[in-house]
Amino acid sequence: MGTHAFGNKTIPLSTSLISTLESENIHPRETQNRKRVVLISVLAIGIAVCISFIAKALVGLINLVTNISFHGIFSTAHASPLGNALGLWVVLVPAIGGIIVGLMAMYGSKAIRGHGIPEAMEQVLTNNSKIKPAITYLKPVSAAIAIGTGGPFGAEGPIIATGGAMGSTLGQLLHITHHERKILLAAGATAGMSAIFGSPLAAIFLAIELLLFEFSPRSIIPVALGCITGAAGHHFLFDAAPVFMVAKTMLPSSNTALFSYSLIGMIIGLLAVITTKVVYLIEDIFEKIPVHWMWWPAIGGLMVGAVGYINPRTLGVGYENITDILSGNLSVAIILSLCAFKFLSWSVALGSGTSGGTLAPLLTIGGATGALLGAAWLSLFPSSGISIPMAALIGMSAMFAGASRAFITSIIFALETTGQYNALLPLIAACTGAYFVSFLLMETTIMTEKIVRRGVQTPDHFEPDILNKKMVADVMKGDAVLLSDDNTVGEVRNWIENEDENKANYFIVTDGQSNFKGIISSSSLFNSQHDIASPVGLLIKRKNICLSVNSSLKAAVEKMAAENVDVLPIVSKENKIVGVLGYSDIIGAYSREAQQHERKQPSISLKKQGLKMLVRGQRLMNISKDKQLKQLNKTDVEI
């Protein structure tokens, strides 16, 4: 056996014959296929077309239930509980709706309870985006009954859940990956939001911030096409005008006004934290009630009815309330009453586990609070330059941003649904303040608290993949154990048995010129069926398991997972072995990079900079003295 057969250093690998990657549950990522993106995009468009018509049917069904419940007429025309003639009997209407929803949850699916987005997030994170097909029809019907009988919710949550269920169901019927099914779920959910509000860009960002947890062409393209299709469906089936149409154009804001809006946003961020905690406190209280959960929506409905009897504006969706607040059509007393009673009604109803969305109530409460804070601010600082309609607009957006932490979605949504594009800077200022306060004071959000309580951790940040930034050349080992293809099986076995440190799961085989030939496993090498006199080159089954020196560590992990190995040879363009990369090398590089990322140390030392300046100053003084001496010497010579 020549000296070229083995190196002088062993590969530091686990001696276990069980794949380390497999034990860590690391699986390869599928290579991106552009044809698949086209296919998923076509499916997303088809889902969006269907969900647009479902959105129209949902709104019609809500109107039908509202007309029957509060006005005694059979009609799908737009209707509001406001102006009903039921008197004290109005208290029972939401309770009856709660009983029906409870029965549907009991005998249909418990998944219809809640406001839709957390349930969709949970299925994405824990169940490979699989939602029961029954949700496609149970959720909109239950929501229509809950909202139509006076529930203080919006239609956006149910339609998001319905669209997500439709996308998931189609994904379960077709031969697609669970990641592609997640894309269809997100596309259906956000297309539904876009169909209700005509806000495609906000819907896209909602998918990114709350459903996809990633940003890549293979996911964004289908979702964007679905949202655009949903917006087209909104224009075709509803109206091309903004949902919250404000007659007067809001003027650009001064720097003083922007500062004021920032402070208002921070106050509303605090209110968003309190709102979230109160909602889940009420949910905890319902958990302790010694009554079956099927009856909880009815109990919550009684509170909704009682509040609705006092203030009828709190009943139903209440989109017109948002428009009136933004337009300045309501007095301060009415706004204050609406804000307080809407919060009471909605928090109890949502805590009871009925079916309905949170966005409309949050917008109403936030808009009312913003208008009240704006009025108070103007009375204290008349020259601040703020306006009450603008304060209401930034209030509703800041409430959404603080409660959900969907920061970009909150800003874009306010712009798209009102058409007030001069509000961009005030919205950024207020939402940043609300987001900052929410981040400091609350671990979870109104969207994630429920599923976090069930043990599901939700991603809360987007960062570059450390392994994608590090290259193989930075981590690989330049010397390692190599087997020559003409060494016999017996020779190699004896060498390994006599040197315990040479044991490994896989061995790299080269020819006499260090050209890579392939990899053999330890189990294959010690297989008793092999002739000990045969060369190890005959045992090679895998010839293409290698990486170039310019590959990333992420590519290395995926290659290891795909081939079920924990060591990879690194080859040059000429197929020469230039190094070896092990699983432990990748883990070490990841750990070092993570520690470096978290290390707190200044990049510029003021002490060192001060010393450098002193040294430079001393040098300049010396140079100046030398020049002066030379000048004096020159003068003496001339004399």
Backbone torsions as a table, in degrees:
resi	resn	phi	psi	omega
1	MET	NA	118.5	-175.3
2	GLY	-74.5	170.1	-179.1
3	THR	-69.4	-18.6	179.6
4	HIS	-76.6	-10.7	-173.3
5	ALA	-68.9	-40.8	-175.8
6	PHE	-131.2	145.2	173.7
7	GLY	-81.9	-177.9	-179.3
8	ASN	-101.3	12.6	-178.9
9	LYS	-141.5	134.9	-179.9
10	THR	-86.6	161.2	178.6
11	ILE	-86.0	123.3	-177.2
12	PRO	-77.0	83.1	-178.4
13	LEU	-122.0	161.8	174.6
14	SER	-65.0	140.7	179.5
15	THR	-83.9	-3.8	178.8
16	SER	-69.2	143.0	177.6
17	LEU	-86.3	0.0	175.3
18	ILE	-87.1	131.2	-177.6
19	SER	-58.9	126.1	179.1
20	THR	-63.1	-41.7	180.0
21	LEU	-63.3	-39.7	179.9
22	GLU	-65.8	-39.5	178.8
23	SER	-67.6	-25.4	176.8
24	GLU	-87.1	2.0	178.5
25	ASN	59.7	39.7	177.0
26	ILE	-99.8	126.9	-176.2
27	HIS	-121.2	154.8	-177.7
28	PRO	-72.2	148.5	174.7
29	ARG	-89.8	136.3	-178.7
30	GLU	-67.7	141.2	176.7
31	THR	-65.0	134.5	-176.4
32	GLN	-64.6	128.7	-179.0
33	ASN	-115.3	117.0	-174.8
34	ARG	-68.5	-28.4	176.6
35	LYS	-67.5	-33.7	177.7
36	ARG	-66.5	-36.7	177.5
37	VAL	-61.5	-40.8	178.0
38	VAL	-63.2	-44.4	-179.8
39	LEU	-61.6	-48.4	-179.1
40	ILE	-64.1	-34.6	178.6
41	SER	-64.8	-42.5	178.4
42	VAL	-62.8	-42.1	178.1
43	LEU	-64.3	-39.4	179.7
44	ALA	-63.1	-39.5	178.7
45	ILE	-65.1	-42.4	178.3
46	GLY	-62.4	-41.7	177.3
47	ILE	-62.4	-42.3	-178.5
48	ALA	-63.3	-38.1	177.5
49	VAL	-62.4	-46.2	-179.9
50	CYS	-63.9	-43.6	-176.0
51	ILE	-70.1	-24.8	175.7
52	SER	-64.5	-43.6	178.2
53	PHE	-70.1	-34.1	176.1
54	ILE	-65.8	-38.4	177.3
55	ALA	-60.8	-42.5	177.1
56	LYS	-63.1	-42.5	179.1
57	ALA	-65.7	-37.4	179.6
58	LEU	-63.8	-45.8	178.7
59	VAL	-62.2	-41.8	177.8
60	GLY	-63.5	-39.7	179.8
61	LEU	-67.8	-38.5	176.2
62	ILE	-61.4	-45.2	178.2
63	ASN	-61.7	-41.0	-179.7
64	LEU	-62.1	-48.4	-179.7
65	VAL	-64.3	-39.1	179.0
66	THR	-63.4	-46.1	179.6
67	ASN	-62.2	-41.9	180.0
68	ILE	-68.3	-43.6	-173.3
69	SER	-71.4	-40.3	-170.9
70	PHE	-109.2	-19.5	-175.7
71	HIS	-125.7	-5.0	175.5
72	GLY	66.9	27.8	178.7
73	ILE	-124.7	152.7	179.9
74	PHE	-100.6	98.0	-176.1
75	SER	-157.9	146.5	175.8
76	THR	-100.9	9.4	176.8
77	ALA	-66.6	155.4	-178.7
78	HIS	-55.1	132.9	-177.7
79	ALA	-144.8	154.3	177.2
80	SER	-133.2	145.4	175.3
81	PRO	-62.2	-19.5	-179.8
82	LEU	-62.0	133.0	178.9
83	GLY	90.9	10.5	178.7
84	ASN	-72.3	159.1	-177.9
85	ALA	-112.9	28.7	-176.2
86	LEU	-80.8	-20.5	-177.9
87	GLY	66.5	-135.8	-177.7
88	LEU	-68.7	-21.2	178.9
89	TRP	-63.8	-15.6	-179.6
90	VAL	-61.8	-22.9	-179.6
91	VAL	-63.2	-32.7	-175.4
92	LEU	-81.5	-21.2	-174.2
93	VAL	-62.2	-53.0	177.8
94	PRO	-62.0	-31.3	178.5
95	ALA	-66.2	-39.7	176.9
96	ILE	-63.5	-42.3	176.2
97	GLY	-61.1	-39.4	178.3
98	GLY	-63.9	-37.2	177.3
99	ILE	-63.0	-44.0	-179.6
100	ILE	-63.7	-44.4	179.4
101	VAL	-63.3	-40.9	178.3
102	GLY	-61.0	-41.4	177.8
103	LEU	-66.2	-39.8	178.3
104	MET	-64.5	-39.0	178.1
105	ALA	-68.8	-35.9	-177.8
106	MET	-70.1	-46.8	-173.3
107	TYR	-105.6	-7.1	175.9
108	GLY	-105.1	-79.6	177.6
109	SER	-156.4	130.7	178.4
110	LYS	-65.8	-19.0	-176.6
111	ALA	-68.9	-11.8	179.7
112	ILE	-75.5	-14.2	179.1
113	ARG	-71.4	151.0	178.6
114	GLY	97.1	-175.2	-172.9
115	HIS	-105.1	8.3	166.4
116	GLY	103.5	-55.2	-173.6
117	ILE	-66.8	-47.6	177.7
118	PRO	-58.3	-37.6	-179.8
119	GLU	-65.5	-40.3	177.3
120	ALA	-66.2	-41.1	178.0
121	MET	-60.3	-41.4	-178.3
122	GLU	-63.8	-41.2	-179.8
123	GLN	-67.6	-34.8	177.3
124	VAL	-64.7	-42.5	-172.7
125	LEU	-82.8	-26.9	-171.0
126	THR	-122.2	-20.0	-169.6
127	ASN	-127.5	27.7	179.8
128	ASN	53.3	35.6	175.8
129	SER	62.2	32.3	179.4
130	LYS	-98.4	115.2	177.3
131	ILE	-115.6	140.4	-179.7
132	LYS	-59.9	132.7	180.0
133	PRO	-57.5	-28.5	-178.3
134	ALA	-61.8	-24.8	179.8
135	ILE	-63.0	-26.2	-177.9
136	THR	-58.2	-34.4	179.0
137	TYR	-111.5	-27.1	-179.8
138	LEU	-70.4	-39.2	-176.7
139	LYS	-65.3	-50.3	-180.0
140	PRO	-65.4	-36.5	179.8
141	VAL	-67.0	-45.8	179.7
142	SER	-64.1	-39.1	179.2
143	ALA	-67.2	-40.4	178.6
144	ALA	-61.6	-39.3	178.9
145	ILE	-68.5	-44.7	-178.7
146	ALA	-63.9	-45.5	-177.8
147	ILE	-75.2	-40.3	-178.1
148	GLY	-65.2	-26.4	177.7
149	THR	-92.7	16.0	173.2
150	GLY	108.2	-0.1	179.2
151	GLY	-57.4	133.1	-173.1
152	PRO	-81.9	52.3	-174.1
153	PHE	-119.7	171.7	174.0
154	GLY	-106.4	166.2	-179.2
155	ALA	-83.9	-8.3	-173.1
156	GLU	-69.5	-41.5	179.3
157	GLY	-61.0	-50.8	177.7
158	PRO	-60.1	-39.9	-178.7
159	ILE	-71.5	-31.3	174.6
160	ILE	-64.8	-44.8	177.8
161	ALA	-64.2	-39.5	-179.9
162	THR	-66.5	-45.3	178.7
163	GLY	-63.8	-40.1	177.1
164	GLY	-63.6	-40.3	178.9
165	ALA	-65.5	-38.1	179.0
166	MET	-66.0	-44.7	178.2
167	GLY	-63.1	-41.5	179.1
168	SER	-65.9	-41.4	-179.8
169	THR	-62.8	-45.0	177.3
170	LEU	-62.0	-39.4	178.8
171	GLY	-65.3	-28.8	178.2
172	GLN	-79.3	-21.0	179.2
173	LEU	-83.9	-25.9	-175.1
174	LEU	-100.4	162.7	177.1
175	HIS	-85.7	81.8	178.4
176	ILE	-133.7	164.7	-179.7
177	THR	-77.3	165.4	179.0
178	HIS	-68.0	-26.9	176.5
179	HIS	-68.8	-41.3	177.2
180	GLU	-66.3	-33.3	175.9
181	ARG	-66.1	-37.1	176.5
182	LYS	-62.3	-38.8	179.3
183	ILE	-64.3	-43.3	178.7
184	LEU	-65.1	-38.2	176.4
185	LEU	-60.9	-48.7	-179.4
186	ALA	-65.1	-39.4	179.9
187	ALA	-64.1	-43.6	178.9
188	GLY	-65.7	-42.3	-178.9
189	ALA	-63.6	-48.6	-176.3
190	THR	-75.8	-28.3	173.3
191	ALA	-63.7	-35.9	176.3
192	GLY	-63.9	-43.4	177.0
193	MET	-61.9	-42.4	179.7
194	SER	-66.1	-34.7	178.9
195	ALA	-69.4	-32.7	179.4
196	ILE	-77.3	-45.1	-172.4
197	PHE	-104.7	-12.3	-175.6
198	GLY	64.5	39.2	-176.8
199	SER	-125.5	74.8	-174.2
200	PRO	-65.6	-39.4	-177.7
201	LEU	-68.1	-42.6	176.6
202	ALA	-62.3	-37.1	179.6
203	ALA	-65.8	-38.3	177.7
204	ILE	-61.7	-45.7	-179.9
205	PHE	-69.0	-30.1	174.7
206	LEU	-61.4	-41.3	177.8
207	ALA	-61.8	-43.2	-178.3
208	ILE	-66.8	-44.2	-171.8
209	GLU	-82.7	-25.1	-173.4
210	LEU	-125.5	-14.5	-174.1
211	LEU	-124.1	-47.2	-174.3
212	LEU	-80.7	-37.8	-175.3
213	PHE	57.5	34.0	176.6
214	GLU	-163.2	168.3	175.8
215	PHE	-140.9	103.3	-179.4
216	SER	-149.7	155.9	-179.2
217	PRO	-57.8	-37.7	-175.8
218	ARG	-67.6	-20.4	178.2
219	SER	-103.4	-39.3	-175.4
220	ILE	-70.0	-39.3	-176.7
221	ILE	-60.6	-52.7	177.9
222	PRO	-61.8	-41.1	-179.7
223	VAL	-64.1	-43.4	179.8
224	ALA	-62.8	-42.9	179.0
225	LEU	-64.9	-37.9	176.7
226	GLY	-63.9	-41.6	-179.2
227	CYS	-68.1	-39.8	177.6
228	ILE	-63.2	-41.8	177.7
229	THR	-63.6	-40.5	177.2
230	GLY	-62.7	-39.6	177.6
231	ALA	-64.9	-39.4	176.3
232	ALA	-63.3	-38.7	176.2
233	GLY	-63.3	-37.4	177.0
234	HIS	-62.3	-45.7	-179.6
235	HIS	-64.8	-35.6	-177.2
236	PHE	-77.3	-40.9	-172.8
237	LEU	-96.3	-23.5	-178.2
238	PHE	-116.3	-94.2	-175.3
239	ASP	-156.8	148.8	179.0
240	ALA	-83.0	-15.4	-179.4
241	ALA	-74.0	156.9	175.9
242	PRO	-57.3	146.5	-177.4
243	VAL	-61.9	-43.4	179.1
244	PHE	-105.3	78.3	-174.2
245	MET	-75.0	119.9	178.2
246	VAL	-109.3	126.2	-173.7
247	ALA	-64.7	-43.7	-175.6
248	LYS	-91.1	138.5	176.7
249	THR	-79.0	129.4	178.7
250	MET	-76.9	133.5	-175.4
251	LEU	-82.3	156.4	176.0
252	PRO	-59.1	152.5	-174.6
253	SER	-101.4	146.4	176.5
254	SER	-79.1	170.8	178.2
255	ASN	-63.1	-37.4	177.7
256	THR	-63.0	-41.4	179.0
257	ALA	-66.9	-38.8	178.4
258	LEU	-61.2	-40.9	176.7
259	PHE	-62.0	-41.5	179.1
260	SER	-64.3	-42.7	179.2
261	TYR	-65.0	-33.3	177.0
262	SER	-62.3	-44.6	179.4
263	LEU	-65.2	-41.3	177.1
264	ILE	-61.9	-40.4	178.0
265	GLY	-61.5	-39.0	178.7
266	MET	-66.2	-39.5	177.4
267	ILE	-63.7	-42.3	179.5
268	ILE	-69.2	-31.3	173.9
269	GLY	-60.7	-41.1	175.4
270	LEU	-63.2	-41.6	177.5
271	LEU	-63.4	-36.7	178.6
272	ALA	-63.1	-39.6	177.4
273	VAL	-63.4	-47.1	179.8
274	ILE	-62.1	-42.6	179.7
275	THR	-59.1	-46.4	-179.6
276	THR	-61.7	-45.0	-178.4
277	LYS	-66.5	-37.5	179.3
278	VAL	-66.1	-42.7	179.6
279	VAL	-57.4	-46.5	-177.8
280	TYR	-78.3	-23.4	171.5
281	LEU	-65.1	-43.3	177.7
282	ILE	-65.0	-37.8	176.8
283	GLU	-62.2	-39.8	177.2
284	ASP	-64.3	-37.3	178.3
285	ILE	-63.9	-42.3	178.0
286	PHE	-62.7	-34.4	178.9
287	GLU	-61.9	-25.9	-177.2
288	LYS	-92.5	-7.2	179.5
289	ILE	-70.0	128.4	-177.2
290	PRO	-76.9	50.6	179.3
291	VAL	-135.6	143.8	179.5
292	HIS	-56.7	142.0	-175.7
293	TRP	-60.1	-19.6	178.7
294	MET	-60.6	-28.5	-177.2
295	TRP	-90.6	-7.1	-178.0
296	TRP	-61.4	-44.5	178.0
297	PRO	-58.3	-32.8	178.2
298	ALA	-68.8	-39.6	177.5
299	ILE	-64.3	-44.7	175.7
300	GLY	-62.0	-35.5	178.8
301	GLY	-63.1	-34.9	176.9
302	LEU	-61.9	-41.7	177.2
303	MET	-64.9	-41.9	178.3
304	VAL	-59.6	-44.1	179.7
305	GLY	-65.1	-41.4	179.6
306	ALA	-63.7	-44.1	178.3
307	VAL	-66.4	-38.8	179.5
308	GLY	-65.7	-30.5	176.0
309	TYR	-66.5	-37.8	178.9
310	ILE	-74.3	-44.8	-178.6
311	ASN	-135.0	94.0	-176.3
312	PRO	-59.8	-20.8	-179.8
313	ARG	-64.6	-19.8	-178.5
314	THR	-77.9	-14.0	-177.1
315	LEU	-79.3	143.3	173.7
316	GLY	77.7	-169.8	-176.2
317	VAL	-60.4	-53.9	176.7
318	GLY	77.8	28.5	176.5
319	TYR	-60.7	-31.4	179.4
320	GLU	-65.9	-27.5	175.6
321	ASN	-63.2	-41.6	179.9
322	ILE	-63.5	-45.3	179.0
323	THR	-61.5	-42.2	179.7
324	ASP	-64.9	-38.8	178.8
325	ILE	-65.6	-45.1	-179.5
326	LEU	-66.1	-30.6	-178.6
327	SER	-85.1	-8.7	-178.9
328	GLY	75.3	27.9	-176.9
329	ASN	-87.8	-7.3	-175.8
330	LEU	-112.3	146.1	176.8
331	SER	-75.3	164.9	179.9
332	VAL	-61.2	-39.7	-179.1
333	ALA	-63.3	-42.4	180.0
334	ILE	-67.3	-41.6	179.8
335	ILE	-62.8	-43.6	179.5
336	LEU	-62.1	-43.9	178.8
337	SER	-64.4	-43.3	179.9
338	LEU	-61.9	-44.6	-178.1
339	CYS	-61.1	-49.5	-175.7
340	ALA	-67.4	-48.2	-175.4
341	PHE	-74.0	-32.9	176.7
342	LYS	-65.2	-41.9	178.6
343	PHE	-62.3	-44.6	179.7
344	LEU	-62.3	-48.5	-178.1
345	SER	-63.1	-48.5	-175.8
346	TRP	-67.6	-44.5	-176.8
347	SER	-63.4	-40.2	178.6
348	VAL	-69.3	-43.8	-179.4
349	ALA	-63.1	-44.2	-179.7
350	LEU	-67.0	-40.7	178.2
351	GLY	-63.9	-24.4	-179.9
352	SER	-76.8	-11.8	176.3
353	GLY	86.9	24.5	176.4
354	THR	-80.2	-174.2	-174.8
355	SER	-106.7	126.1	178.5
356	GLY	169.5	165.2	-176.5
357	GLY	-93.6	157.4	-178.8
358	THR	-99.9	-17.2	-171.5
359	LEU	-64.2	-50.0	-178.9
360	ALA	-60.1	-45.4	176.6
361	PRO	-62.2	-40.9	178.5
362	LEU	-62.3	-40.9	178.9
363	LEU	-65.3	-40.7	179.7
364	THR	-64.6	-49.5	-178.7
365	ILE	-65.0	-44.1	179.6
366	GLY	-65.4	-43.4	178.6
367	GLY	-63.0	-42.2	178.9
368	ALA	-65.2	-42.2	178.8
369	THR	-64.8	-41.8	177.9
370	GLY	-60.7	-41.8	178.7
371	ALA	-64.6	-41.4	179.4
372	LEU	-66.2	-43.9	178.3
373	LEU	-65.0	-37.2	177.8
374	GLY	-63.5	-42.3	178.8
375	ALA	-64.2	-42.6	179.1
376	ALA	-65.6	-39.7	-179.7
377	TRP	-65.2	-41.1	179.1
378	LEU	-65.2	-35.3	179.2
379	SER	-68.7	-31.3	179.0
380	LEU	-84.6	-37.6	-177.6
381	PHE	-131.2	80.9	-176.2
382	PRO	-60.8	-25.4	-177.4
383	SER	-95.9	14.8	-177.9
384	SER	-70.9	-20.6	175.9
385	GLY	84.6	8.2	180.0
386	ILE	-87.5	161.9	175.2
387	SER	-124.8	149.1	-176.9
388	ILE	-65.9	-43.1	176.6
389	PRO	-59.1	-41.4	177.9
390	MET	-65.6	-39.5	177.8
391	ALA	-62.4	-37.9	177.3
392	ALA	-65.4	-41.3	-179.2
393	LEU	-65.3	-46.9	-179.8
394	ILE	-70.5	-25.5	177.5
395	GLY	-66.5	-45.8	-178.0
396	MET	-68.7	-35.1	178.5
397	SER	-72.1	-41.5	179.9
398	ALA	-65.7	-35.8	177.3
399	MET	-62.8	-44.0	178.0
400	PHE	-64.1	-42.7	-179.6
401	ALA	-65.2	-42.5	-178.5
402	GLY	-70.5	-37.3	-177.0
403	ALA	-78.5	-37.4	-174.5
404	SER	-104.8	-20.7	-172.9
405	ARG	60.2	23.4	170.6
406	ALA	-87.3	77.5	-167.1
407	PHE	-62.0	-56.5	-176.6
408	ILE	-68.9	-39.2	178.3
409	THR	-56.4	-43.5	-177.1
410	SER	-61.7	-41.9	-178.3
411	ILE	-69.4	-50.4	-177.0
412	ILE	-65.2	-38.0	-179.7
413	PHE	-60.0	-45.1	179.9
414	ALA	-62.2	-38.1	179.9
415	LEU	-69.2	-44.8	-175.5
416	GLU	-70.8	-35.4	-175.1
417	THR	-85.2	-10.3	178.1
418	THR	-118.2	-23.4	-176.2
419	GLY	72.5	12.6	-178.5
420	GLN	-93.8	79.6	-173.0
421	TYR	-77.7	-10.5	171.6
422	ASN	-71.6	-9.7	-178.7
423	ALA	-86.8	4.0	-174.9
424	LEU	-57.0	-53.2	-178.2
425	LEU	-64.2	-46.2	175.1
426	PRO	-58.5	-37.3	179.1
427	LEU	-65.7	-43.3	177.9
428	ILE	-61.5	-44.4	-179.2
429	ALA	-61.9	-48.8	-176.6
430	ALA	-69.4	-43.8	-177.9
431	CYS	-67.8	-34.1	176.1
432	THR	-63.8	-44.2	177.7
433	GLY	-61.7	-44.2	180.0
434	ALA	-65.8	-42.7	-180.0
435	TYR	-63.2	-41.8	-179.3
436	PHE	-61.8	-47.3	179.6
437	VAL	-65.0	-43.4	179.3
438	SER	-61.5	-42.2	-179.9
439	PHE	-63.4	-38.6	-178.4
440	LEU	-72.5	-35.8	-169.3
441	LEU	-103.0	-11.2	-172.3
442	MET	-138.1	127.5	-179.9
443	GLU	-72.1	-41.1	-177.0
444	THR	-113.4	-171.1	178.3
445	THR	-129.4	175.4	178.4
446	ILE	-65.3	-20.6	178.9
447	MET	-87.0	-27.3	-172.1
448	THR	-108.9	-16.8	-175.5
449	GLU	-56.6	-43.3	-176.2
450	LYS	-62.8	-44.7	-176.8
451	ILE	-80.0	-26.5	174.3
452	VAL	-65.1	-36.8	176.9
453	ARG	-62.7	-24.5	178.1
454	ARG	-88.3	3.9	178.1
455	GLY	92.3	12.0	-179.9
456	VAL	-98.1	118.9	178.5
457	GLN	-89.8	130.9	-177.9
458	THR	-106.2	138.4	176.1
459	PRO	-61.3	137.8	-179.7
460	ASP	-123.9	10.9	178.4
461	HIS	-157.6	159.7	177.1
462	PHE	-121.5	118.7	-179.8
463	GLU	-133.7	152.9	175.8
464	PRO	-60.9	142.0	179.1
465	ASP	-67.6	122.6	-179.3
466	ILE	-58.3	-42.5	-178.0
467	LEU	-68.4	-22.9	178.9
468	ASN	-78.6	-21.4	-179.7
469	LYS	-88.0	-29.1	-178.0
470	LYS	-86.9	138.0	-178.3
471	MET	-99.8	154.9	179.4
472	VAL	-58.3	-38.5	-177.9
473	ALA	-60.4	-26.4	-178.5
474	ASP	-79.4	-16.2	-170.1
475	VAL	-120.5	-28.7	-171.9
476	MET	-62.1	156.9	175.9
477	LYS	-95.1	135.2	-176.3
478	GLY	-79.6	-20.8	178.8
479	ASP	-127.5	141.4	-176.9
480	ALA	-161.5	173.2	179.0
481	VAL	-77.6	126.1	177.2
482	LEU	-126.4	143.3	175.6
483	LEU	-103.7	140.2	175.6
484	SER	-86.0	141.6	-175.6
485	ASP	-67.5	-14.6	179.4
486	ASP	-97.9	-0.8	171.8
487	ASN	-68.0	144.0	-179.9
488	THR	-81.9	160.8	178.8
489	VAL	-61.4	-41.3	-179.2
490	GLY	-63.5	-41.2	179.8
491	GLU	-62.1	-45.1	-177.6
492	VAL	-66.8	-40.6	179.5
493	ARG	-61.9	-45.0	-179.8
494	ASN	-62.3	-40.5	-179.0
495	TRP	-63.8	-42.1	-179.0
496	ILE	-69.4	-42.2	-178.1
497	GLU	-66.6	-31.2	-179.5
498	ASN	-83.2	-18.4	-179.7
499	GLU	-124.3	95.4	-176.0
500	ASP	-59.7	-33.0	-177.6
501	GLU	-70.2	-9.8	179.9
502	ASN	-90.1	-0.6	180.0
503	LYS	-71.1	139.8	179.9
504	ALA	-156.5	169.8	179.2
505	ASN	-78.5	-35.6	-176.6
506	TYR	-137.7	150.7	178.7
507	PHE	-127.6	142.4	-178.7
508	ILE	-95.5	133.8	-177.0
509	VAL	-112.4	132.8	177.2
510	THR	-128.1	170.3	172.4
511	ASP	-94.9	-171.2	-176.7
512	GLY	-65.8	-19.7	-179.8
513	GLN	-100.9	18.2	179.6
514	SER	66.0	21.5	173.0
515	ASN	-78.4	135.9	-178.7
516	PHE	-68.9	130.4	180.0
517	LYS	-110.3	-36.0	-179.6
518	GLY	161.0	-171.2	-178.8
519	ILE	-125.9	140.4	172.8
520	ILE	-123.1	146.4	-179.7
521	SER	-88.4	157.8	177.9
522	SER	-63.4	-38.5	-179.9
523	SER	-64.2	-37.2	178.0
524	SER	-69.7	-39.8	-178.7
525	LEU	-62.6	-38.1	-176.6
526	PHE	-97.4	13.8	176.0
527	ASN	-67.0	125.5	-175.4
528	SER	-66.6	-15.1	-178.4
529	GLN	-77.9	-15.9	-178.4
530	HIS	-81.5	140.4	176.1
531	ASP	-71.7	127.9	-176.5
532	ILE	-69.4	-15.4	-179.6
533	ALA	-90.3	-8.4	-178.5
534	SER	-80.1	149.5	179.8
535	PRO	-71.5	149.8	-178.4
536	VAL	-67.3	-18.6	178.7
537	GLY	-60.1	-26.6	179.8
538	LEU	-74.3	-14.9	-179.0
539	LEU	-85.4	-7.3	-175.7
540	ILE	-67.3	122.0	176.3
541	LYS	-109.1	-26.2	-175.6
542	ARG	-118.1	111.6	-175.5
543	LYS	-102.2	-15.4	-172.0
544	ASN	-112.1	16.4	-179.2
545	ILE	-87.5	87.2	179.4
546	CYS	-158.9	167.0	179.0
547	LEU	-134.1	154.5	174.5
548	SER	-82.7	161.8	-176.6
549	VAL	-68.7	-18.1	-178.2
550	ASN	-93.0	7.5	-179.4
551	SER	-79.1	159.6	177.2
552	SER	-89.4	164.0	177.2
553	LEU	-67.3	-28.7	176.5
554	LYS	-63.5	-42.1	176.6
555	ALA	-63.2	-35.7	179.1
556	ALA	-65.7	-44.3	178.4
557	VAL	-60.9	-43.6	-179.6
558	GLU	-65.1	-37.2	178.1
559	LYS	-66.3	-43.1	178.1
560	MET	-61.2	-43.2	-179.4
561	ALA	-67.0	-39.5	-178.7
562	ALA	-66.4	-38.5	-176.2
563	GLU	-97.7	-4.0	178.7
564	ASN	59.8	46.3	176.4
565	VAL	-126.9	161.1	176.9
566	ASP	-122.6	21.3	172.8
567	VAL	-147.4	140.4	179.8
568	LEU	-132.3	133.0	171.5
569	PRO	-78.0	141.6	177.2
570	ILE	-106.5	122.7	-172.7
571	VAL	-118.1	155.4	175.7
572	SER	-87.2	-179.2	178.1
573	LYS	-62.7	-26.5	-179.5
574	GLU	-88.4	9.8	179.8
575	ASN	68.3	25.5	176.0
576	LYS	-91.0	142.4	176.0
577	ILE	-71.6	120.4	178.3
578	VAL	-112.6	-9.1	179.4
579	GLY	176.2	176.5	180.0
580	VAL	-135.2	139.7	179.9
581	LEU	-121.5	126.0	178.6
582	GLY	-109.2	162.7	178.6
583	TYR	-58.7	-41.5	180.0
584	SER	-64.9	-30.3	177.2
585	ASP	-65.3	-39.0	179.7
586	ILE	-68.2	-43.5	178.7
587	ILE	-61.2	-42.1	178.6
588	GLY	-62.9	-42.1	179.2
589	ALA	-65.3	-40.5	178.3
590	TYR	-62.6	-44.4	-179.3
591	SER	-63.0	-43.8	-180.0
592	ARG	-64.0	-41.6	-179.1
593	GLU	-67.2	-39.7	178.8
594	ALA	-64.8	-41.5	178.0
595	GLN	-65.0	-39.6	178.1
596	GLN	-64.0	-36.4	-179.9
597	HIS	-66.3	-34.3	-177.3
598	GLU	-92.4	-8.8	-176.0
599	ARG	-68.5	131.8	-178.5
600	LYS	-104.3	104.3	177.6
601	GLN	-155.6	146.4	180.0
602	PRO	-72.3	144.4	175.9
603	SER	-84.7	-23.9	179.5
604	ILE	-120.0	122.5	178.0
605	SER	-94.5	117.7	179.4
606	LEU	-63.8	-34.2	179.2
607	LYS	-64.3	-46.0	179.3
608	LYS	-65.6	-40.5	179.0
609	GLN	-63.1	-38.0	178.4
610	GLY	-65.4	-41.5	177.9
611	LEU	-64.2	-39.1	177.9
612	LYS	-62.6	-41.3	178.9
613	MET	-64.1	-39.7	177.6
614	LEU	-63.5	-42.3	179.4
615	VAL	-63.4	-45.0	178.8
616	ARG	-62.7	-40.5	178.4
617	GLY	-62.1	-40.6	178.8
618	GLN	-64.0	-40.8	178.8
619	ARG	-63.5	-41.9	178.8
620	LEU	-63.0	-39.0	178.1
621	MET	-64.9	-41.0	178.8
622	ASN	-64.7	-41.3	178.5
623	ILE	-62.9	-41.0	179.8
624	SER	-64.1	-42.3	178.0
625	LYS	-62.9	-41.2	179.3
626	ASP	-61.9	-40.6	178.5
627	LYS	-63.7	-42.4	179.2
628	GLN	-63.1	-41.4	178.5
629	LEU	-63.9	-41.8	179.0
630	LYS	-63.2	-38.1	179.7
631	GLN	-66.6	-41.6	178.1
632	LEU	-64.4	-43.2	179.1
633	ASN	-61.9	-39.7	179.9
634	LYS	-65.0	-39.5	179.4
635	THR	-66.0	-41.2	178.8
636	ASP	-62.5	-40.3	179.7
637	VAL	-63.8	-42.1	-179.0
638	GLU	-64.9	-37.7	178.6
639	ILE	-66.5	NA	NA
